[in-house]
Amino acid sequence: MRREPRPLTARQEAVLAVIRVWLTEHGHGPTVREIGARVGLSSTSSVAHQLTQLEKRGLVSRTGRDWSTCVLREEQPARRRGLRSRGPGGGADRYGRRSAS
């Protein structure tokens, strides 16, 4: 059974906002220390944890090894299994077979 994704925490939203603004102003991602300074986290480990969580959710990705190469991704809508169009020729029978039309 699939669970609905949890909403972002306030800290995760703050980190995303910092990245979004920084990318707009500077054209590249902020460093972990720059994110921490703007969000109020002094531990680079805490910032890295937040970034890793955002990366797992598919909201942020890196083009290189460092977080300063991060880019924002659009949040993908949650997909529900088993829902298909039932329009003309759009569905499957009760055995999962699609019609040959």
Summary of the structure (lengths in Angstrom):
residues: 101
radius of gyration: 19.7
end to end distance: 32.3
largest distance: 61.8
contacts: 213
relative contact order: 0.14
helix: 41%
strand: 8%
